[in-house]
Amino acid sequence: MKFLVVGGAGYIGSHMVKHLLHAGHQWVVADNFSTGHRRALMEGTVVELDIADPQALDTLFAQHQFDAVFHFASFIQVGESVSEPAKYYQNNFCATLTLLQAMLRAGVKRFIFSSTAAVYGDPEYVPIDEQHPKAPINPYGRSKWMVEQLLEDLDRAYGLKSVCLRYFNAAGADPEGQLGERHEPETHLLPLILQAASGRRQSITVYGRDYDTPDGTCIRDYVHVTDLIAAHALALDYLLEGGASTAFNLGNGQGFSVQQVIDTARNVTGQAISVSEAPRRAGDPPRLVADPRRAQALLGWQPQFASLEQIVTHAWRWEQQYPWQ
């Protein structure tokens, strides 16, 4: 089959491209390289374009017959979304609408969307299932929730079928060491910890040790990037088999505290890893843990790299390749 991978030069998207390569499919990567990396692209056709450009999209869809579209081209920094909300609504919502309109003009009606647990906001209960109220507390989460609602409307009106995959904390790296996480600036906990282990930064900051958790630090659900990609492939199969538009949580269903991640990184790397302390950040709930049973039941999804040690080990292998990434 043939697929369009939007944002295929980014962290998750590049892992998706590798999966499609090994599965024997064809694909085209569309990326404007505002945050993606050309060196992350393994093979295949690459088109440099912005999905906010309808003419460029129409040209692309006229040249290729796509069976489905994978969308990874969102801005993801929560803090930046608060300080620059217009940037997030323009890219994450408006540009996605432009892409979806181009798909409809071309008759492409299967869409796999990278959504986020941020659509839930502060959890009313944990673990969080798909029926949890949607009350995002920042423009990043709201922009993703707006797309999810848009997709419901496009399904009712035009029959465009979609699966929204609500990531919890994507982490880790390609087990073979070919791909990994490299955001600029980096805001995710695990790569920041490993940068401290490798000497790329002096220390890791822990924001708050007075949460209602066993060790006082926040608990999050970390899911390996390879397991995320497996869920995307299963979601595609679900749509190809006639499945209805829906959304799934992607998490391991277990949480690890900030301190547990630091301790595991110390064990894996053999480095001391200096830690500095800071007050709580606004909007950081004590626990964010997924209930992934729906994805397991309907998609047959079973994470293969659920242990924190596996996630940290693969990410450390990637960090040790710097600056040759």
FIMAR-854012 format. One record per residue (C-alpha): residue number from 1; z, y, x; residue in one letter. Coordinates in nm, 3 decimals. Example, Ala and Ser with C-alpha at 12.3 -4.5 7.8 and 13.67 -1.06 7.14 Angstrom:
<sites>
@nr = 1; z = 0.780; y = -0.450; x = 1.230; rest = a $
@nr = 2; z = 0.714; y = -0.106; x = 1.367; rest = s $
</sites>
This chain:
<sites>
@nr = 1; z = 0.000; y = 0.000; x = 0.000; rest = m $
@nr = 2; z = -0.024; y = 0.365; x = 0.100; rest = k $
@nr = 3; z = 0.254; y = 0.620; x = 0.083; rest = f $
@nr = 4; z = 0.318; y = 0.987; x = 0.148; rest = l $
@nr = 5; z = 0.638; y = 1.049; x = 0.346; rest = v $
@nr = 6; z = 0.737; y = 1.413; x = 0.310; rest = v $
@nr = 7; z = 0.971; y = 1.517; x = 0.590; rest = g $
@nr = 8; z = 0.886; y = 1.204; x = 0.786; rest = g $
@nr = 9; z = 0.970; y = 1.363; x = 1.121; rest = a $
@nr = 10; z = 1.336; y = 1.407; x = 1.029; rest = g $
@nr = 11; z = 1.639; y = 1.181; x = 1.068; rest = y $
@nr = 12; z = 1.604; y = 0.966; x = 0.755; rest = i $
@nr = 13; z = 1.229; y = 1.012; x = 0.717; rest = g $
@nr = 14; z = 1.146; y = 0.883; x = 1.064; rest = s $
@nr = 15; z = 1.345; y = 0.566; x = 0.996; rest = h $
@nr = 16; z = 1.146; y = 0.525; x = 0.672; rest = m $
@nr = 17; z = 0.820; y = 0.549; x = 0.868; rest = v $
@nr = 18; z = 0.938; y = 0.277; x = 1.106; rest = k $
@nr = 19; z = 1.019; y = 0.053; x = 0.810; rest = h $
@nr = 20; z = 0.674; y = 0.107; x = 0.657; rest = l $
@nr = 21; z = 0.514; y = 0.028; x = 0.992; rest = l $
@nr = 22; z = 0.697; y = -0.305; x = 1.022; rest = h $
@nr = 23; z = 0.626; y = -0.387; x = 0.655; rest = a $
@nr = 24; z = 0.251; y = -0.351; x = 0.715; rest = g $
@nr = 25; z = 0.192; y = -0.052; x = 0.487; rest = h $
@nr = 26; z = -0.014; y = 0.261; x = 0.543; rest = q $
@nr = 27; z = 0.137; y = 0.606; x = 0.525; rest = w $
@nr = 28; z = 0.081; y = 0.975; x = 0.585; rest = v $
@nr = 29; z = 0.361; y = 1.199; x = 0.711; rest = v $
@nr = 30; z = 0.363; y = 1.555; x = 0.578; rest = a $
@nr = 31; z = 0.604; y = 1.783; x = 0.764; rest = d $
@nr = 32; z = 0.622; y = 2.151; x = 0.854; rest = n $
@nr = 33; z = 0.840; y = 2.068; x = 1.159; rest = f $
@nr = 34; z = 1.096; y = 2.336; x = 1.074; rest = s $
@nr = 35; z = 1.365; y = 2.078; x = 1.147; rest = t $
@nr = 36; z = 1.170; y = 1.759; x = 1.224; rest = g $
@nr = 37; z = 1.066; y = 1.629; x = 1.566; rest = h $
@nr = 38; z = 0.717; y = 1.517; x = 1.660; rest = r $
@nr = 39; z = 0.857; y = 1.266; x = 1.907; rest = r $
@nr = 40; z = 1.029; y = 1.087; x = 1.618; rest = a $
@nr = 41; z = 0.690; y = 0.987; x = 1.475; rest = l $
@nr = 42; z = 0.586; y = 0.639; x = 1.581; rest = m $
@nr = 43; z = 0.231; y = 0.598; x = 1.451; rest = e $
@nr = 44; z = 0.016; y = 0.687; x = 1.155; rest = g $
@nr = 45; z = -0.145; y = 1.001; x = 1.018; rest = t $
@nr = 46; z = 0.049; y = 1.327; x = 1.044; rest = v $
@nr = 47; z = -0.039; y = 1.637; x = 0.845; rest = v $
@nr = 48; z = 0.140; y = 1.960; x = 0.929; rest = e $
@nr = 49; z = 0.191; y = 2.145; x = 0.604; rest = l $
@nr = 50; z = 0.454; y = 2.306; x = 0.388; rest = d $
@nr = 51; z = 0.506; y = 2.147; x = 0.047; rest = i $
@nr = 52; z = 0.539; y = 2.498; x = -0.093; rest = a $
@nr = 53; z = 0.160; y = 2.535; x = -0.039; rest = d $
@nr = 54; z = -0.020; y = 2.395; x = -0.348; rest = p $
@nr = 55; z = -0.368; y = 2.425; x = -0.194; rest = q $
@nr = 56; z = -0.270; y = 2.224; x = 0.112; rest = a $
@nr = 57; z = -0.114; y = 1.961; x = -0.113; rest = l $
@nr = 58; z = -0.422; y = 1.938; x = -0.334; rest = d $
@nr = 59; z = -0.639; y = 1.887; x = -0.025; rest = t $
@nr = 60; z = -0.405; y = 1.615; x = 0.100; rest = l $
@nr = 61; z = -0.397; y = 1.429; x = -0.232; rest = f $
@nr = 62; z = -0.775; y = 1.453; x = -0.261; rest = a $
@nr = 63; z = -0.813; y = 1.280; x = 0.077; rest = q $
@nr = 64; z = -0.574; y = 0.991; x = 0.012; rest = h $
@nr = 65; z = -0.488; y = 0.759; x = -0.275; rest = q $
@nr = 66; z = -0.110; y = 0.731; x = -0.260; rest = f $
@nr = 67; z = 0.088; y = 0.467; x = -0.444; rest = d $
@nr = 68; z = 0.412; y = 0.664; x = -0.421; rest = a $
@nr = 69; z = 0.579; y = 0.960; x = -0.251; rest = v $
@nr = 70; z = 0.904; y = 0.956; x = -0.050; rest = f $
@nr = 71; z = 1.071; y = 1.297; x = -0.030; rest = h $
@nr = 72; z = 1.301; y = 1.373; x = 0.268; rest = f $
@nr = 73; z = 1.213; y = 1.741; x = 0.323; rest = a $
@nr = 74; z = 1.531; y = 1.919; x = 0.214; rest = s $
@nr = 75; z = 1.764; y = 2.156; x = 0.394; rest = f $
@nr = 76; z = 2.105; y = 1.989; x = 0.418; rest = i $
@nr = 77; z = 2.366; y = 2.226; x = 0.566; rest = q $
@nr = 78; z = 2.632; y = 2.299; x = 0.307; rest = v $
@nr = 79; z = 2.770; y = 2.603; x = 0.487; rest = g $
@nr = 80; z = 2.427; y = 2.757; x = 0.535; rest = e $
@nr = 81; z = 2.349; y = 2.700; x = 0.168; rest = s $
@nr = 82; z = 2.648; y = 2.920; x = 0.080; rest = v $
@nr = 83; z = 2.541; y = 3.201; x = 0.314; rest = s $
@nr = 84; z = 2.165; y = 3.167; x = 0.244; rest = e $
@nr = 85; z = 2.134; y = 3.027; x = -0.111; rest = p $
@nr = 86; z = 1.783; y = 3.162; x = -0.169; rest = a $
@nr = 87; z = 1.654; y = 2.958; x = 0.125; rest = k $
@nr = 88; z = 1.795; y = 2.641; x = -0.031; rest = y $
@nr = 89; z = 1.670; y = 2.702; x = -0.384; rest = y $
@nr = 90; z = 1.326; y = 2.793; x = -0.249; rest = q $
@nr = 91; z = 1.285; y = 2.483; x = -0.030; rest = n $
@nr = 92; z = 1.492; y = 2.221; x = -0.206; rest = n $
@nr = 93; z = 1.396; y = 2.308; x = -0.562; rest = f $
@nr = 94; z = 1.090; y = 2.535; x = -0.581; rest = c $
@nr = 95; z = 0.892; y = 2.358; x = -0.307; rest = a $
@nr = 96; z = 0.981; y = 2.020; x = -0.459; rest = t $
@nr = 97; z = 0.848; y = 2.140; x = -0.795; rest = l $
@nr = 98; z = 0.524; y = 2.242; x = -0.622; rest = t $
@nr = 99; z = 0.499; y = 1.893; x = -0.469; rest = l $
@nr = 100; z = 0.563; y = 1.724; x = -0.803; rest = l $
@nr = 101; z = 0.298; y = 1.937; x = -0.974; rest = q $
@nr = 102; z = 0.047; y = 1.837; x = -0.706; rest = a $
@nr = 103; z = 0.138; y = 1.473; x = -0.761; rest = m $
@nr = 104; z = 0.074; y = 1.506; x = -1.133; rest = l $
@nr = 105; z = -0.263; y = 1.672; x = -1.074; rest = r $
@nr = 106; z = -0.355; y = 1.379; x = -0.850; rest = a $
@nr = 107; z = -0.224; y = 1.116; x = -1.090; rest = g $
@nr = 108; z = 0.052; y = 0.991; x = -0.853; rest = v $
@nr = 109; z = 0.352; y = 0.901; x = -1.065; rest = k $
@nr = 110; z = 0.609; y = 0.726; x = -0.845; rest = r $
@nr = 111; z = 0.865; y = 0.933; x = -0.656; rest = f $
@nr = 112; z = 1.164; y = 0.837; x = -0.438; rest = i $
@nr = 113; z = 1.398; y = 1.132; x = -0.392; rest = f $
@nr = 114; z = 1.671; y = 1.179; x = -0.132; rest = s $
@nr = 115; z = 1.958; y = 1.319; x = -0.333; rest = s $
@nr = 116; z = 2.322; y = 1.354; x = -0.240; rest = t $
@nr = 117; z = 2.680; y = 1.284; x = -0.342; rest = a $
@nr = 118; z = 2.719; y = 1.663; x = -0.341; rest = a $
@nr = 119; z = 2.585; y = 1.660; x = -0.699; rest = v $
@nr = 120; z = 2.931; y = 1.539; x = -0.809; rest = y $
@nr = 121; z = 3.133; y = 1.825; x = -0.659; rest = g $
@nr = 122; z = 3.509; y = 1.772; x = -0.628; rest = d $
@nr = 123; z = 3.571; y = 1.414; x = -0.746; rest = p $
@nr = 124; z = 3.770; y = 1.358; x = -1.062; rest = e $
@nr = 125; z = 3.818; y = 0.996; x = -0.959; rest = y $
@nr = 126; z = 3.740; y = 0.768; x = -0.664; rest = v $
@nr = 127; z = 3.535; y = 0.559; x = -0.608; rest = p $
@nr = 128; z = 3.260; y = 0.770; x = -0.764; rest = i $
@nr = 129; z = 3.012; y = 0.598; x = -0.994; rest = d $
@nr = 130; z = 2.683; y = 0.737; x = -1.125; rest = e $
@nr = 131; z = 2.841; y = 0.845; x = -1.453; rest = q $
@nr = 132; z = 3.086; y = 1.078; x = -1.280; rest = h $
@nr = 133; z = 3.046; y = 1.438; x = -1.408; rest = p $
@nr = 134; z = 2.795; y = 1.645; x = -1.210; rest = k $
@nr = 135; z = 2.960; y = 1.968; x = -1.097; rest = a $
@nr = 136; z = 2.823; y = 2.066; x = -0.754; rest = p $
@nr = 137; z = 3.028; y = 2.332; x = -0.578; rest = i $
@nr = 138; z = 2.764; y = 2.474; x = -0.340; rest = n $
@nr = 139; z = 2.396; y = 2.572; x = -0.353; rest = p $
@nr = 140; z = 2.296; y = 2.263; x = -0.156; rest = y $
@nr = 141; z = 2.442; y = 2.030; x = -0.418; rest = g $
@nr = 142; z = 2.314; y = 2.244; x = -0.704; rest = r $
@nr = 143; z = 1.959; y = 2.248; x = -0.563; rest = s $
@nr = 144; z = 1.958; y = 1.867; x = -0.552; rest = k $
@nr = 145; z = 2.105; y = 1.835; x = -0.903; rest = w $
@nr = 146; z = 1.839; y = 2.076; x = -1.033; rest = m $
@nr = 147; z = 1.568; y = 1.849; x = -0.892; rest = v $
@nr = 148; z = 1.728; y = 1.545; x = -1.056; rest = e $
@nr = 149; z = 1.723; y = 1.724; x = -1.393; rest = q $
@nr = 150; z = 1.364; y = 1.835; x = -1.332; rest = l $
@nr = 151; z = 1.264; y = 1.474; x = -1.268; rest = l $
@nr = 152; z = 1.416; y = 1.369; x = -1.601; rest = e $
@nr = 153; z = 1.203; y = 1.631; x = -1.776; rest = d $
@nr = 154; z = 0.884; y = 1.534; x = -1.592; rest = l $
@nr = 155; z = 0.937; y = 1.171; x = -1.686; rest = d $
@nr = 156; z = 0.975; y = 1.257; x = -2.054; rest = r $
@nr = 157; z = 0.675; y = 1.489; x = -2.054; rest = a $
@nr = 158; z = 0.431; y = 1.323; x = -1.812; rest = y $
@nr = 159; z = 0.558; y = 0.974; x = -1.734; rest = g $
@nr = 160; z = 0.640; y = 1.050; x = -1.370; rest = l $
@nr = 161; z = 0.880; y = 0.775; x = -1.265; rest = k $
@nr = 162; z = 1.147; y = 0.846; x = -1.006; rest = s $
@nr = 163; z = 1.452; y = 0.706; x = -0.833; rest = v $
@nr = 164; z = 1.713; y = 0.951; x = -0.703; rest = c $
@nr = 165; z = 1.922; y = 0.808; x = -0.422; rest = l $
@nr = 166; z = 2.254; y = 0.986; x = -0.387; rest = r $
@nr = 167; z = 2.356; y = 0.948; x = -0.023; rest = y $
@nr = 168; z = 2.718; y = 0.966; x = 0.073; rest = f $
@nr = 169; z = 2.756; y = 1.012; x = 0.451; rest = n $
@nr = 170; z = 2.440; y = 0.896; x = 0.628; rest = a $
@nr = 171; z = 2.528; y = 0.788; x = 0.981; rest = a $
@nr = 172; z = 2.427; y = 0.570; x = 1.273; rest = g $
@nr = 173; z = 2.091; y = 0.518; x = 1.435; rest = a $
@nr = 174; z = 1.808; y = 0.268; x = 1.461; rest = d $
@nr = 175; z = 1.965; y = -0.056; x = 1.594; rest = p $
@nr = 176; z = 1.677; y = -0.088; x = 1.842; rest = e $
@nr = 177; z = 1.754; y = 0.256; x = 1.985; rest = g $
@nr = 178; z = 1.415; y = 0.412; x = 1.909; rest = q $
@nr = 179; z = 1.533; y = 0.669; x = 1.654; rest = l $
@nr = 180; z = 1.848; y = 0.862; x = 1.573; rest = g $
@nr = 181; z = 2.013; y = 1.179; x = 1.454; rest = e $
@nr = 182; z = 1.928; y = 1.511; x = 1.619; rest = r $
@nr = 183; z = 1.990; y = 1.811; x = 1.400; rest = h $
@nr = 184; z = 1.993; y = 2.164; x = 1.536; rest = e $
@nr = 185; z = 2.260; y = 2.275; x = 1.486; rest = p $
@nr = 186; z = 2.447; y = 1.948; x = 1.440; rest = e $
@nr = 187; z = 2.705; y = 1.953; x = 1.160; rest = t $
@nr = 188; z = 2.774; y = 1.582; x = 1.098; rest = h $
@nr = 189; z = 3.100; y = 1.435; x = 1.218; rest = l $
@nr = 190; z = 2.987; y = 1.125; x = 1.407; rest = l $
@nr = 191; z = 2.721; y = 1.285; x = 1.631; rest = p $
@nr = 192; z = 2.963; y = 1.572; x = 1.704; rest = l $
@nr = 193; z = 3.228; y = 1.322; x = 1.814; rest = i $
@nr = 194; z = 2.977; y = 1.136; x = 2.031; rest = l $
@nr = 195; z = 2.855; y = 1.460; x = 2.186; rest = q $
@nr = 196; z = 3.216; y = 1.518; x = 2.290; rest = a $
@nr = 197; z = 3.226; y = 1.165; x = 2.433; rest = a $
@nr = 198; z = 2.908; y = 1.221; x = 2.634; rest = s $
@nr = 199; z = 3.014; y = 1.561; x = 2.761; rest = g $
@nr = 200; z = 2.762; y = 1.764; x = 2.562; rest = r $
@nr = 201; z = 3.050; y = 1.948; x = 2.395; rest = r $
@nr = 202; z = 3.408; y = 2.004; x = 2.506; rest = q $
@nr = 203; z = 3.590; y = 1.868; x = 2.203; rest = s $
@nr = 204; z = 3.573; y = 1.769; x = 1.840; rest = i $
@nr = 205; z = 3.755; y = 1.979; x = 1.579; rest = t $
@nr = 206; z = 3.967; y = 1.817; x = 1.311; rest = v $
@nr = 207; z = 3.997; y = 2.041; x = 1.006; rest = y $
@nr = 208; z = 4.332; y = 1.964; x = 0.849; rest = g $
@nr = 209; z = 4.583; y = 1.684; x = 0.895; rest = r $
@nr = 210; z = 4.781; y = 1.742; x = 0.577; rest = d $
@nr = 211; z = 4.562; y = 1.567; x = 0.319; rest = y $
@nr = 212; z = 4.699; y = 1.306; x = 0.082; rest = d $
@nr = 213; z = 4.557; y = 1.018; x = 0.285; rest = t $
@nr = 214; z = 4.727; y = 0.757; x = 0.506; rest = p $
@nr = 215; z = 4.677; y = 0.953; x = 0.832; rest = d $
@nr = 216; z = 4.641; y = 1.300; x = 0.678; rest = g $
@nr = 217; z = 4.268; y = 1.342; x = 0.757; rest = t $
@nr = 218; z = 3.978; y = 1.339; x = 0.512; rest = c $
@nr = 219; z = 3.823; y = 1.006; x = 0.410; rest = i $
@nr = 220; z = 3.446; y = 0.967; x = 0.374; rest = r $
@nr = 221; z = 3.206; y = 0.683; x = 0.296; rest = d $
@nr = 222; z = 2.970; y = 0.630; x = 0.593; rest = y $
@nr = 223; z = 2.648; y = 0.439; x = 0.527; rest = v $
@nr = 224; z = 2.416; y = 0.325; x = 0.807; rest = h $
@nr = 225; z = 2.074; y = 0.489; x = 0.810; rest = v $
@nr = 226; z = 1.902; y = 0.150; x = 0.828; rest = t $
@nr = 227; z = 2.082; y = 0.044; x = 0.511; rest = d $
@nr = 228; z = 1.972; y = 0.367; x = 0.344; rest = l $
@nr = 229; z = 1.611; y = 0.285; x = 0.427; rest = i $
@nr = 230; z = 1.648; y = -0.066; x = 0.286; rest = a $
@nr = 231; z = 1.762; y = 0.094; x = -0.039; rest = a $
@nr = 232; z = 1.450; y = 0.316; x = -0.044; rest = h $
@nr = 233; z = 1.227; y = 0.010; x = -0.007; rest = a $
@nr = 234; z = 1.413; y = -0.167; x = -0.288; rest = l $
@nr = 235; z = 1.389; y = 0.144; x = -0.506; rest = a $
@nr = 236; z = 1.012; y = 0.144; x = -0.454; rest = l $
@nr = 237; z = 0.992; y = -0.222; x = -0.555; rest = d $
@nr = 238; z = 1.200; y = -0.137; x = -0.862; rest = y $
@nr = 239; z = 0.947; y = 0.130; x = -0.968; rest = l $
@nr = 240; z = 0.647; y = -0.090; x = -0.890; rest = l $
@nr = 241; z = 0.796; y = -0.354; x = -1.118; rest = e $
@nr = 242; z = 0.815; y = -0.105; x = -1.404; rest = g $
@nr = 243; z = 1.174; y = 0.015; x = -1.367; rest = g $
@nr = 244; z = 1.286; y = 0.323; x = -1.559; rest = a $
@nr = 245; z = 1.365; y = 0.648; x = -1.382; rest = s $
@nr = 246; z = 1.725; y = 0.646; x = -1.267; rest = t $
@nr = 247; z = 1.972; y = 0.735; x = -0.990; rest = a $
@nr = 248; z = 2.182; y = 0.523; x = -0.756; rest = f $
@nr = 249; z = 2.478; y = 0.592; x = -0.529; rest = n $
@nr = 250; z = 2.429; y = 0.479; x = -0.169; rest = l $
@nr = 251; z = 2.754; y = 0.415; x = 0.011; rest = g $
@nr = 252; z = 2.948; y = 0.121; x = 0.145; rest = n $
@nr = 253; z = 3.220; y = 0.154; x = -0.116; rest = g $
@nr = 254; z = 3.487; y = 0.195; x = 0.148; rest = q $
@nr = 255; z = 3.609; y = 0.506; x = 0.320; rest = g $
@nr = 256; z = 3.706; y = 0.584; x = 0.677; rest = f $
@nr = 257; z = 3.919; y = 0.880; x = 0.779; rest = s $
@nr = 258; z = 3.821; y = 1.139; x = 1.036; rest = v $
@nr = 259; z = 4.089; y = 0.998; x = 1.266; rest = q $
@nr = 260; z = 3.957; y = 0.643; x = 1.220; rest = q $
@nr = 261; z = 3.609; y = 0.758; x = 1.322; rest = v $
@nr = 262; z = 3.751; y = 0.929; x = 1.632; rest = i $
@nr = 263; z = 3.956; y = 0.621; x = 1.724; rest = d $
@nr = 264; z = 3.657; y = 0.390; x = 1.678; rest = t $
@nr = 265; z = 3.441; y = 0.620; x = 1.890; rest = a $
@nr = 266; z = 3.703; y = 0.613; x = 2.164; rest = r $
@nr = 267; z = 3.700; y = 0.233; x = 2.159; rest = n $
@nr = 268; z = 3.320; y = 0.204; x = 2.157; rest = v $
@nr = 269; z = 3.250; y = 0.468; x = 2.422; rest = t $
@nr = 270; z = 3.553; y = 0.418; x = 2.645; rest = g $
@nr = 271; z = 3.593; y = 0.796; x = 2.656; rest = q $
@nr = 272; z = 3.909; y = 0.992; x = 2.577; rest = a $
@nr = 273; z = 3.733; y = 1.247; x = 2.345; rest = i $
@nr = 274; z = 3.927; y = 1.573; x = 2.336; rest = s $
@nr = 275; z = 4.036; y = 1.691; x = 1.990; rest = v $
@nr = 276; z = 4.121; y = 2.043; x = 1.877; rest = s $
@nr = 277; z = 4.301; y = 2.123; x = 1.553; rest = e $
@nr = 278; z = 4.203; y = 2.369; x = 1.281; rest = a $
@nr = 279; z = 4.314; y = 2.444; x = 0.925; rest = p $
@nr = 280; z = 4.150; y = 2.280; x = 0.625; rest = r $
@nr = 281; z = 3.805; y = 2.401; x = 0.528; rest = r $
@nr = 282; z = 3.756; y = 2.526; x = 0.174; rest = a $
@nr = 283; z = 3.592; y = 2.269; x = -0.052; rest = g $
@nr = 284; z = 3.682; y = 1.959; x = 0.152; rest = d $
@nr = 285; z = 3.824; y = 1.701; x = -0.093; rest = p $
@nr = 286; z = 4.063; y = 1.440; x = 0.048; rest = p $
@nr = 287; z = 3.843; y = 1.141; x = -0.045; rest = r $
@nr = 288; z = 3.472; y = 1.090; x = -0.113; rest = l $
@nr = 289; z = 3.391; y = 0.723; x = -0.161; rest = v $
@nr = 290; z = 3.100; y = 0.569; x = -0.350; rest = a $
@nr = 291; z = 3.098; y = 0.300; x = -0.611; rest = d $
@nr = 292; z = 2.770; y = 0.131; x = -0.504; rest = p $
@nr = 293; z = 2.782; y = -0.160; x = -0.749; rest = r $
@nr = 294; z = 2.494; y = -0.035; x = -0.961; rest = r $
@nr = 295; z = 2.253; y = -0.030; x = -0.663; rest = a $
@nr = 296; z = 2.378; y = -0.373; x = -0.564; rest = q $
@nr = 297; z = 2.325; y = -0.512; x = -0.915; rest = a $
@nr = 298; z = 1.992; y = -0.352; x = -1.010; rest = l $
@nr = 299; z = 1.825; y = -0.324; x = -0.668; rest = l $
@nr = 300; z = 1.986; y = -0.619; x = -0.494; rest = g $
@nr = 301; z = 2.098; y = -0.382; x = -0.218; rest = w $
@nr = 302; z = 2.351; y = -0.518; x = 0.031; rest = q $
@nr = 303; z = 2.436; y = -0.306; x = 0.337; rest = p $
@nr = 304; z = 2.391; y = -0.503; x = 0.659; rest = q $
@nr = 305; z = 2.575; y = -0.260; x = 0.890; rest = f $
@nr = 306; z = 2.886; y = -0.182; x = 0.688; rest = a $
@nr = 307; z = 3.140; y = -0.185; x = 0.971; rest = s $
@nr = 308; z = 3.235; y = 0.146; x = 1.129; rest = l $
@nr = 309; z = 3.209; y = -0.012; x = 1.474; rest = e $
@nr = 310; z = 2.843; y = -0.107; x = 1.414; rest = q $
@nr = 311; z = 2.760; y = 0.243; x = 1.292; rest = i $
@nr = 312; z = 2.930; y = 0.407; x = 1.590; rest = v $
@nr = 313; z = 2.780; y = 0.161; x = 1.841; rest = t $
@nr = 314; z = 2.423; y = 0.230; x = 1.730; rest = h $
@nr = 315; z = 2.481; y = 0.607; x = 1.723; rest = a $
@nr = 316; z = 2.635; y = 0.595; x = 2.074; rest = w $
@nr = 317; z = 2.333; y = 0.407; x = 2.209; rest = r $
@nr = 318; z = 2.118; y = 0.689; x = 2.077; rest = w $
@nr = 319; z = 2.345; y = 0.965; x = 2.212; rest = e $
@nr = 320; z = 2.327; y = 0.811; x = 2.559; rest = q $
@nr = 321; z = 1.951; y = 0.868; x = 2.563; rest = q $
@nr = 322; z = 1.990; y = 1.245; x = 2.556; rest = y $
@nr = 323; z = 1.800; y = 1.452; x = 2.678; rest = p $
@nr = 324; z = 1.510; y = 1.205; x = 2.657; rest = w $
@nr = 325; z = 1.525; y = 1.187; x = 2.279; rest = q $
</sites>
